[in-house]
Amino acid sequence: MPKLSGVTHQRAVKAFEKAGFWTVRESKHITMTDGARIITIPRAKPVDVFTMAGIIKDAGLTLSEFKNLL
């Protein structure tokens, strides 16, 4: 797995907003959608690497596309 360490939930939310997602709900987790997909980001500093990789995949992005959005 390529390096993807140190991504906080705030940075992830900003990156997904650039990809066309918007926040639907905020509590212990942040739920975002683009109208077709729904992703849930845990509030963690940093978000676990494997969890973040799964969220990126669920969003329909590749790891390199996500890194460019950061």
PDB file of N, CA, C and O in Angstrom:
ATOM      1  N   MET A   1       0.845  -1.189   0.000  1.00  0.00           N
ATOM      2  CA  MET A   1       0.000   0.000   0.000  1.00  0.00           C
ATOM      3  C   MET A   1       0.882   1.241   0.000  1.00  0.00           C
ATOM      4  O   MET A   1       1.804   1.336   0.811  1.00  0.00           O
ATOM      5  N   PRO A   2       0.620   2.198  -0.894  1.00  0.00           N
ATOM      6  CA  PRO A   2       1.394   3.438  -0.929  1.00  0.00           C
ATOM      7  C   PRO A   2       1.187   4.249   0.341  1.00  0.00           C
ATOM      8  O   PRO A   2       0.201   4.070   1.056  1.00  0.00           O
ATOM      9  N   LYS A   3       2.111   5.125   0.605  1.00  0.00           N
ATOM     10  CA  LYS A   3       2.056   5.937   1.819  1.00  0.00           C
ATOM     11  C   LYS A   3       0.851   6.866   1.812  1.00  0.00           C
ATOM     12  O   LYS A   3       0.581   7.560   0.833  1.00  0.00           O
ATOM     13  N   LEU A   4       0.145   6.859   2.915  1.00  0.00           N
ATOM     14  CA  LEU A   4      -0.994   7.756   3.107  1.00  0.00           C
ATOM     15  C   LEU A   4      -1.150   7.969   4.603  1.00  0.00           C
ATOM     16  O   LEU A   4      -2.197   7.668   5.175  1.00  0.00           O
ATOM     17  N   SER A   5      -0.117   8.481   5.226  1.00  0.00           N
ATOM     18  CA  SER A   5      -0.165   8.635   6.672  1.00  0.00           C
ATOM     19  C   SER A   5      -0.364  10.091   7.050  1.00  0.00           C
ATOM     20  O   SER A   5      -0.049  10.998   6.281  1.00  0.00           O
ATOM     21  N   GLY A   6      -0.890  10.298   8.241  1.00  0.00           N
ATOM     22  CA  GLY A   6      -1.038  11.640   8.771  1.00  0.00           C
ATOM     23  C   GLY A   6      -2.190  12.442   8.207  1.00  0.00           C
ATOM     24  O   GLY A   6      -2.153  13.672   8.245  1.00  0.00           O
ATOM     25  N   VAL A   7      -3.223  11.780   7.681  1.00  0.00           N
ATOM     26  CA  VAL A   7      -4.380  12.507   7.142  1.00  0.00           C
ATOM     27  C   VAL A   7      -5.410  12.660   8.251  1.00  0.00           C
ATOM     28  O   VAL A   7      -5.960  11.672   8.737  1.00  0.00           O
ATOM     29  N   THR A   8      -5.667  13.902   8.651  1.00  0.00           N
ATOM     30  CA  THR A   8      -6.680  14.151   9.665  1.00  0.00           C
ATOM     31  C   THR A   8      -8.056  14.224   8.995  1.00  0.00           C
ATOM     32  O   THR A   8      -8.160  14.345   7.774  1.00  0.00           O
ATOM     33  N   HIS A   9      -9.095  14.148   9.808  1.00  0.00           N
ATOM     34  CA  HIS A   9     -10.436  14.194   9.228  1.00  0.00           C
ATOM     35  C   HIS A   9     -10.722  15.551   8.586  1.00  0.00           C
ATOM     36  O   HIS A   9     -11.472  15.616   7.612  1.00  0.00           O
ATOM     37  N   GLN A  10     -10.143  16.634   9.105  1.00  0.00           N
ATOM     38  CA  GLN A  10     -10.362  17.944   8.499  1.00  0.00           C
ATOM     39  C   GLN A  10      -9.781  18.018   7.092  1.00  0.00           C
ATOM     40  O   GLN A  10     -10.420  18.531   6.174  1.00  0.00           O
ATOM     41  N   ARG A  11      -8.562  17.501   6.929  1.00  0.00           N
ATOM     42  CA  ARG A  11      -7.927  17.500   5.599  1.00  0.00           C
ATOM     43  C   ARG A  11      -8.690  16.616   4.632  1.00  0.00           C
ATOM     44  O   ARG A  11      -8.831  16.943   3.453  1.00  0.00           O
ATOM     45  N   ALA A  12      -9.182  15.489   5.139  1.00  0.00           N
ATOM     46  CA  ALA A  12      -9.937  14.567   4.283  1.00  0.00           C
ATOM     47  C   ALA A  12     -11.235  15.217   3.816  1.00  0.00           C
ATOM     48  O   ALA A  12     -11.604  15.097   2.648  1.00  0.00           O
ATOM     49  N   VAL A  13     -11.930  15.903   4.721  1.00  0.00           N
ATOM     50  CA  VAL A  13     -13.187  16.567   4.361  1.00  0.00           C
ATOM     51  C   VAL A  13     -12.939  17.622   3.285  1.00  0.00           C
ATOM     52  O   VAL A  13     -13.697  17.707   2.318  1.00  0.00           O
ATOM     53  N   LYS A  14     -11.898  18.418   3.439  1.00  0.00           N
ATOM     54  CA  LYS A  14     -11.582  19.447   2.446  1.00  0.00           C
ATOM     55  C   LYS A  14     -11.253  18.827   1.084  1.00  0.00           C
ATOM     56  O   LYS A  14     -11.651  19.347   0.041  1.00  0.00           O
ATOM     57  N   ALA A  15     -10.527  17.715   1.110  1.00  0.00           N
ATOM     58  CA  ALA A  15     -10.171  17.042  -0.145  1.00  0.00           C
ATOM     59  C   ALA A  15     -11.416  16.494  -0.826  1.00  0.00           C
ATOM     60  O   ALA A  15     -11.569  16.635  -2.040  1.00  0.00           O
ATOM     61  N   PHE A  16     -12.309  15.870  -0.063  1.00  0.00           N
ATOM     62  CA  PHE A  16     -13.533  15.329  -0.657  1.00  0.00           C
ATOM     63  C   PHE A  16     -14.456  16.444  -1.142  1.00  0.00           C
ATOM     64  O   PHE A  16     -15.188  16.252  -2.114  1.00  0.00           O
ATOM     65  N   GLU A  17     -14.437  17.610  -0.482  1.00  0.00           N
ATOM     66  CA  GLU A  17     -15.231  18.751  -0.970  1.00  0.00           C
ATOM     67  C   GLU A  17     -14.724  19.197  -2.335  1.00  0.00           C
ATOM     68  O   GLU A  17     -15.518  19.556  -3.204  1.00  0.00           O
ATOM     69  N   LYS A  18     -13.411  19.177  -2.531  1.00  0.00           N
ATOM     70  CA  LYS A  18     -12.842  19.516  -3.838  1.00  0.00           C
ATOM     71  C   LYS A  18     -13.277  18.519  -4.904  1.00  0.00           C
ATOM     72  O   LYS A  18     -13.358  18.859  -6.084  1.00  0.00           O
ATOM     73  N   ALA A  19     -13.558  17.279  -4.483  1.00  0.00           N
ATOM     74  CA  ALA A  19     -13.976  16.225  -5.412  1.00  0.00           C
ATOM     75  C   ALA A  19     -15.472  16.255  -5.678  1.00  0.00           C
ATOM     76  O   ALA A  19     -15.978  15.425  -6.432  1.00  0.00           O
ATOM     77  N   GLY A  20     -16.194  17.202  -5.068  1.00  0.00           N
ATOM     78  CA  GLY A  20     -17.617  17.341  -5.339  1.00  0.00           C
ATOM     79  C   GLY A  20     -18.534  16.801  -4.256  1.00  0.00           C
ATOM     80  O   GLY A  20     -19.750  16.762  -4.449  1.00  0.00           O
ATOM     81  N   PHE A  21     -17.987  16.383  -3.125  1.00  0.00           N
ATOM     82  CA  PHE A  21     -18.809  15.902  -2.009  1.00  0.00           C
ATOM     83  C   PHE A  21     -19.196  17.066  -1.109  1.00  0.00           C
ATOM     84  O   PHE A  21     -18.493  18.075  -1.059  1.00  0.00           O
ATOM     85  N   TRP A  22     -20.298  16.932  -0.409  1.00  0.00           N
ATOM     86  CA  TRP A  22     -20.701  17.921   0.580  1.00  0.00           C
ATOM     87  C   TRP A  22     -21.143  17.199   1.844  1.00  0.00           C
ATOM     88  O   TRP A  22     -21.523  16.028   1.813  1.00  0.00           O
ATOM     89  N   THR A  23     -21.085  17.926   2.956  1.00  0.00           N
ATOM     90  CA  THR A  23     -21.400  17.348   4.258  1.00  0.00           C
ATOM     91  C   THR A  23     -22.902  17.259   4.439  1.00  0.00           C
ATOM     92  O   THR A  23     -23.631  18.226   4.219  1.00  0.00           O
ATOM     93  N   VAL A  24     -23.353  16.073   4.848  1.00  0.00           N
ATOM     94  CA  VAL A  24     -24.765  15.836   5.087  1.00  0.00           C
ATOM     95  C   VAL A  24     -25.053  15.864   6.581  1.00  0.00           C
ATOM     96  O   VAL A  24     -26.056  16.428   7.021  1.00  0.00           O
ATOM     97  N   ARG A  25     -24.150  15.242   7.369  1.00  0.00           N
ATOM     98  CA  ARG A  25     -24.376  15.133   8.804  1.00  0.00           C
ATOM     99  C   ARG A  25     -23.037  15.105   9.516  1.00  0.00           C
ATOM    100  O   ARG A  25     -22.059  14.559   9.004  1.00  0.00           O
ATOM    101  N   GLU A  26     -23.000  15.704  10.711  1.00  0.00           N
ATOM    102  CA  GLU A  26     -21.794  15.695  11.525  1.00  0.00           C
ATOM    103  C   GLU A  26     -22.149  15.274  12.939  1.00  0.00           C
ATOM    104  O   GLU A  26     -23.056  15.838  13.551  1.00  0.00           O
ATOM    105  N   SER A  27     -21.437  14.288  13.458  1.00  0.00           N
ATOM    106  CA  SER A  27     -21.534  13.885  14.859  1.00  0.00           C
ATOM    107  C   SER A  27     -20.181  13.251  15.189  1.00  0.00           C
ATOM    108  O   SER A  27     -19.148  13.889  14.986  1.00  0.00           O
ATOM    109  N   LYS A  28     -20.159  12.019  15.691  1.00  0.00           N
ATOM    110  CA  LYS A  28     -18.881  11.351  15.917  1.00  0.00           C
ATOM    111  C   LYS A  28     -18.191  11.035  14.602  1.00  0.00           C
ATOM    112  O   LYS A  28     -16.970  10.894  14.550  1.00  0.00           O
ATOM    113  N   HIS A  29     -18.972  10.924  13.549  1.00  0.00           N
ATOM    114  CA  HIS A  29     -18.468  10.711  12.200  1.00  0.00           C
ATOM    115  C   HIS A  29     -19.039  11.798  11.295  1.00  0.00           C
ATOM    116  O   HIS A  29     -20.082  12.380  11.593  1.00  0.00           O
ATOM    117  N   ILE A  30     -18.358  12.062  10.202  1.00  0.00           N
ATOM    118  CA  ILE A  30     -18.825  13.050   9.232  1.00  0.00           C
ATOM    119  C   ILE A  30     -19.333  12.276   8.017  1.00  0.00           C
ATOM    120  O   ILE A  30     -18.592  11.497   7.416  1.00  0.00           O
ATOM    121  N   THR A  31     -20.588  12.492   7.662  1.00  0.00           N
ATOM    122  CA  THR A  31     -21.182  11.818   6.509  1.00  0.00           C
ATOM    123  C   THR A  31     -21.235  12.804   5.360  1.00  0.00           C
ATOM    124  O   THR A  31     -21.733  13.921   5.499  1.00  0.00           O
ATOM    125  N   MET A  32     -20.708  12.367   4.212  1.00  0.00           N
ATOM    126  CA  MET A  32     -20.671  13.211   3.024  1.00  0.00           C
ATOM    127  C   MET A  32     -21.271  12.460   1.847  1.00  0.00           C
ATOM    128  O   MET A  32     -21.288  11.229   1.832  1.00  0.00           O
ATOM    129  N   THR A  33     -21.766  13.202   0.860  1.00  0.00           N
ATOM    130  CA  THR A  33     -22.330  12.600  -0.342  1.00  0.00           C
ATOM    131  C   THR A  33     -22.006  13.460  -1.552  1.00  0.00           C
ATOM    132  O   THR A  33     -21.720  14.652  -1.434  1.00  0.00           O
ATOM    133  N   ASP A  34     -22.057  12.830  -2.713  1.00  0.00           N
ATOM    134  CA  ASP A  34     -21.937  13.563  -3.971  1.00  0.00           C
ATOM    135  C   ASP A  34     -23.216  13.414  -4.781  1.00  0.00           C
ATOM    136  O   ASP A  34     -23.257  13.773  -5.958  1.00  0.00           O
ATOM    137  N   GLY A  35     -24.248  12.889  -4.156  1.00  0.00           N
ATOM    138  CA  GLY A  35     -25.518  12.654  -4.823  1.00  0.00           C
ATOM    139  C   GLY A  35     -25.694  11.208  -5.225  1.00  0.00           C
ATOM    140  O   GLY A  35     -26.820  10.717  -5.298  1.00  0.00           O
ATOM    141  N   ALA A  36     -24.587  10.512  -5.489  1.00  0.00           N
ATOM    142  CA  ALA A  36     -24.651   9.110  -5.888  1.00  0.00           C
ATOM    143  C   ALA A  36     -24.021   8.201  -4.841  1.00  0.00           C
ATOM    144  O   ALA A  36     -24.493   7.087  -4.614  1.00  0.00           O
ATOM    145  N   ARG A  37     -22.960   8.675  -4.209  1.00  0.00           N
ATOM    146  CA  ARG A  37     -22.242   7.881  -3.211  1.00  0.00           C
ATOM    147  C   ARG A  37     -22.328   8.552  -1.848  1.00  0.00           C
ATOM    148  O   ARG A  37     -22.446   9.774  -1.749  1.00  0.00           O
ATOM    149  N   ILE A  38     -22.268   7.738  -0.799  1.00  0.00           N
ATOM    150  CA  ILE A  38     -22.236   8.237   0.574  1.00  0.00           C
ATOM    151  C   ILE A  38     -20.977   7.695   1.227  1.00  0.00           C
ATOM    152  O   ILE A  38     -20.705   6.495   1.168  1.00  0.00           O
ATOM    153  N   ILE A  39     -20.206   8.587   1.854  1.00  0.00           N
ATOM    154  CA  ILE A  39     -19.011   8.164   2.582  1.00  0.00           C
ATOM    155  C   ILE A  39     -19.097   8.660   4.017  1.00  0.00           C
ATOM    156  O   ILE A  39     -19.726   9.681   4.294  1.00  0.00           O
ATOM    157  N   THR A  40     -18.468   7.941   4.915  1.00  0.00           N
ATOM    158  CA  THR A  40     -18.456   8.304   6.323  1.00  0.00           C
ATOM    159  C   THR A  40     -17.013   8.377   6.789  1.00  0.00           C
ATOM    160  O   THR A  40     -16.251   7.422   6.640  1.00  0.00           O
ATOM    161  N   ILE A  41     -16.643   9.524   7.357  1.00  0.00           N
ATOM    162  CA  ILE A  41     -15.279   9.759   7.810  1.00  0.00           C
ATOM    163  C   ILE A  41     -15.285   9.873   9.333  1.00  0.00           C
ATOM    164  O   ILE A  41     -15.995  10.717   9.880  1.00  0.00           O
ATOM    165  N   PRO A  42     -14.505   9.038  10.029  1.00  0.00           N
ATOM    166  CA  PRO A  42     -14.447   9.153  11.492  1.00  0.00           C
ATOM    167  C   PRO A  42     -13.659  10.394  11.900  1.00  0.00           C
ATOM    168  O   PRO A  42     -12.723  10.802  11.212  1.00  0.00           O
ATOM    169  N   ARG A  43     -14.044  10.979  13.010  1.00  0.00           N
ATOM    170  CA  ARG A  43     -13.283  12.116  13.537  1.00  0.00           C
ATOM    171  C   ARG A  43     -12.083  11.551  14.287  1.00  0.00           C
ATOM    172  O   ARG A  43     -12.201  11.119  15.433  1.00  0.00           O
ATOM    173  N   ALA A  44     -10.945  11.559  13.638  1.00  0.00           N
ATOM    174  CA  ALA A  44      -9.721  11.030  14.236  1.00  0.00           C
ATOM    175  C   ALA A  44      -8.532  11.828  13.724  1.00  0.00           C
ATOM    176  O   ALA A  44      -8.530  12.329  12.600  1.00  0.00           O
ATOM    177  N   LYS A  45      -7.536  11.931  14.567  1.00  0.00           N
ATOM    178  CA  LYS A  45      -6.305  12.633  14.184  1.00  0.00           C
ATOM    179  C   LYS A  45      -5.149  11.707  14.434  1.00  0.00           C
ATOM    180  O   LYS A  45      -4.757  11.569  15.592  1.00  0.00           O
ATOM    181  N   PRO A  46      -4.582  11.076  13.472  1.00  0.00           N
ATOM    182  CA  PRO A  46      -5.016  10.947  12.086  1.00  0.00           C
ATOM    183  C   PRO A  46      -5.977   9.777  11.913  1.00  0.00           C
ATOM    184  O   PRO A  46      -6.116   8.932  12.796  1.00  0.00           O
ATOM    185  N   VAL A  47      -6.631   9.745  10.765  1.00  0.00           N
ATOM    186  CA  VAL A  47      -7.507   8.630  10.406  1.00  0.00           C
ATOM    187  C   VAL A  47      -6.605   7.450  10.043  1.00  0.00           C
ATOM    188  O   VAL A  47      -5.604   7.627   9.348  1.00  0.00           O
ATOM    189  N   ASP A  48      -6.954   6.251  10.508  1.00  0.00           N
ATOM    190  CA  ASP A  48      -6.178   5.047  10.233  1.00  0.00           C
ATOM    191  C   ASP A  48      -5.983   4.886   8.721  1.00  0.00           C
ATOM    192  O   ASP A  48      -6.895   5.155   7.939  1.00  0.00           O
ATOM    193  N   VAL A  49      -4.792   4.446   8.321  1.00  0.00           N
ATOM    194  CA  VAL A  49      -4.433   4.332   6.896  1.00  0.00           C
ATOM    195  C   VAL A  49      -5.381   3.402   6.151  1.00  0.00           C
ATOM    196  O   VAL A  49      -5.837   3.731   5.056  1.00  0.00           O
ATOM    197  N   PHE A  50      -5.681   2.243   6.732  1.00  0.00           N
ATOM    198  CA  PHE A  50      -6.547   1.277   6.056  1.00  0.00           C
ATOM    199  C   PHE A  50      -7.984   1.784   5.967  1.00  0.00           C
ATOM    200  O   PHE A  50      -8.668   1.545   4.972  1.00  0.00           O
ATOM    201  N   THR A  51      -8.444   2.484   7.008  1.00  0.00           N
ATOM    202  CA  THR A  51      -9.777   3.076   6.985  1.00  0.00           C
ATOM    203  C   THR A  51      -9.869   4.141   5.899  1.00  0.00           C
ATOM    204  O   THR A  51     -10.841   4.190   5.146  1.00  0.00           O
ATOM    205  N   MET A  52      -8.844   4.995   5.827  1.00  0.00           N
ATOM    206  CA  MET A  52      -8.835   6.066   4.827  1.00  0.00           C
ATOM    207  C   MET A  52      -8.802   5.487   3.420  1.00  0.00           C
ATOM    208  O   MET A  52      -9.467   6.010   2.525  1.00  0.00           O
ATOM    209  N   ALA A  53      -8.046   4.422   3.209  1.00  0.00           N
ATOM    210  CA  ALA A  53      -7.979   3.790   1.888  1.00  0.00           C
ATOM    211  C   ALA A  53      -9.345   3.245   1.481  1.00  0.00           C
ATOM    212  O   ALA A  53      -9.726   3.335   0.314  1.00  0.00           O
ATOM    213  N   GLY A  54     -10.078   2.683   2.430  1.00  0.00           N
ATOM    214  CA  GLY A  54     -11.420   2.183   2.144  1.00  0.00           C
ATOM    215  C   GLY A  54     -12.388   3.300   1.809  1.00  0.00           C
ATOM    216  O   GLY A  54     -13.230   3.150   0.923  1.00  0.00           O
ATOM    217  N   ILE A  55     -12.276   4.419   2.509  1.00  0.00           N
ATOM    218  CA  ILE A  55     -13.148   5.572   2.251  1.00  0.00           C
ATOM    219  C   ILE A  55     -12.873   6.131   0.849  1.00  0.00           C
ATOM    220  O   ILE A  55     -13.797   6.480   0.115  1.00  0.00           O
ATOM    221  N   ILE A  56     -11.597   6.207   0.496  1.00  0.00           N
ATOM    222  CA  ILE A  56     -11.220   6.713  -0.836  1.00  0.00           C
ATOM    223  C   ILE A  56     -11.796   5.810  -1.918  1.00  0.00           C
ATOM    224  O   ILE A  56     -12.308   6.290  -2.929  1.00  0.00           O
ATOM    225  N   LYS A  57     -11.710   4.506  -1.702  1.00  0.00           N
ATOM    226  CA  LYS A  57     -12.259   3.546  -2.670  1.00  0.00           C
ATOM    227  C   LYS A  57     -13.776   3.686  -2.771  1.00  0.00           C
ATOM    228  O   LYS A  57     -14.330   3.655  -3.870  1.00  0.00           O
ATOM    229  N   ASP A  58     -14.457   3.843  -1.617  1.00  0.00           N
ATOM    230  CA  ASP A  58     -15.909   4.014  -1.616  1.00  0.00           C
ATOM    231  C   ASP A  58     -16.325   5.300  -2.334  1.00  0.00           C
ATOM    232  O   ASP A  58     -17.416   5.373  -2.900  1.00  0.00           O
ATOM    233  N   ALA A  59     -15.454   6.310  -2.310  1.00  0.00           N
ATOM    234  CA  ALA A  59     -15.751   7.582  -2.968  1.00  0.00           C
ATOM    235  C   ALA A  59     -15.533   7.507  -4.477  1.00  0.00           C
ATOM    236  O   ALA A  59     -15.884   8.439  -5.201  1.00  0.00           O
ATOM    237  N   GLY A  60     -14.961   6.410  -4.951  1.00  0.00           N
ATOM    238  CA  GLY A  60     -14.729   6.262  -6.383  1.00  0.00           C
ATOM    239  C   GLY A  60     -13.475   6.948  -6.869  1.00  0.00           C
ATOM    240  O   GLY A  60     -13.341   7.233  -8.059  1.00  0.00           O
ATOM    241  N   LEU A  61     -12.547   7.218  -5.952  1.00  0.00           N
ATOM    242  CA  LEU A  61     -11.296   7.876  -6.303  1.00  0.00           C
ATOM    243  C   LEU A  61     -10.148   6.886  -6.197  1.00  0.00           C
ATOM    244  O   LEU A  61     -10.241   5.880  -5.494  1.00  0.00           O
ATOM    245  N   THR A  62      -9.067   7.181  -6.902  1.00  0.00           N
ATOM    246  CA  THR A  62      -7.841   6.409  -6.715  1.00  0.00           C
ATOM    247  C   THR A  62      -7.006   7.124  -5.661  1.00  0.00           C
ATOM    248  O   THR A  62      -7.261   8.281  -5.325  1.00  0.00           O
ATOM    249  N   LEU A  63      -6.013   6.421  -5.150  1.00  0.00           N
ATOM    250  CA  LEU A  63      -5.147   7.006  -4.131  1.00  0.00           C
ATOM    251  C   LEU A  63      -4.407   8.227  -4.669  1.00  0.00           C
ATOM    252  O   LEU A  63      -4.254   9.222  -3.961  1.00  0.00           O
ATOM    253  N   SER A  64      -3.953   8.156  -5.905  1.00  0.00           N
ATOM    254  CA  SER A  64      -3.221   9.300  -6.472  1.00  0.00           C
ATOM    255  C   SER A  64      -4.143  10.499  -6.689  1.00  0.00           C
ATOM    256  O   SER A  64      -3.727  11.641  -6.497  1.00  0.00           O
ATOM    257  N   GLU A  65      -5.390  10.247  -7.089  1.00  0.00           N
ATOM    258  CA  GLU A  65      -6.351  11.349  -7.242  1.00  0.00           C
ATOM    259  C   GLU A  65      -6.607  12.021  -5.895  1.00  0.00           C
ATOM    260  O   GLU A  65      -6.673  13.248  -5.808  1.00  0.00           O
ATOM    261  N   PHE A  66      -6.751  11.214  -4.852  1.00  0.00           N
ATOM    262  CA  PHE A  66      -6.986  11.776  -3.511  1.00  0.00           C
ATOM    263  C   PHE A  66      -5.788  12.584  -3.047  1.00  0.00           C
ATOM    264  O   PHE A  66      -5.949  13.666  -2.483  1.00  0.00           O
ATOM    265  N   LYS A  67      -4.583  12.068  -3.279  1.00  0.00           N
ATOM    266  CA  LYS A  67      -3.368  12.800  -2.864  1.00  0.00           C
ATOM    267  C   LYS A  67      -3.284  14.150  -3.573  1.00  0.00           C
ATOM    268  O   LYS A  67      -2.842  15.133  -2.980  1.00  0.00           O
ATOM    269  N   ASN A  68      -3.705  14.203  -4.838  1.00  0.00           N
ATOM    270  CA  ASN A  68      -3.692  15.475  -5.564  1.00  0.00           C
ATOM    271  C   ASN A  68      -4.693  16.464  -4.975  1.00  0.00           C
ATOM    272  O   ASN A  68      -4.485  17.674  -5.061  1.00  0.00           O
ATOM    273  N   LEU A  69      -5.766  15.971  -4.385  1.00  0.00           N
ATOM    274  CA  LEU A  69      -6.769  16.841  -3.785  1.00  0.00           C
ATOM    275  C   LEU A  69      -6.325  17.381  -2.426  1.00  0.00           C
ATOM    276  O   LEU A  69      -6.814  18.417  -1.975  1.00  0.00           O
ATOM    277  N   LEU A  70      -5.398  16.676  -1.776  1.00  0.00           N
ATOM    278  CA  LEU A  70      -4.896  17.146  -0.486  1.00  0.00           C
ATOM    279  C   LEU A  70      -4.067  18.368  -0.721  1.00  0.00           C
ATOM    280  O   LEU A  70      -3.535  18.945   0.228  1.00  0.00           O
TER     281      LEU A  70
END
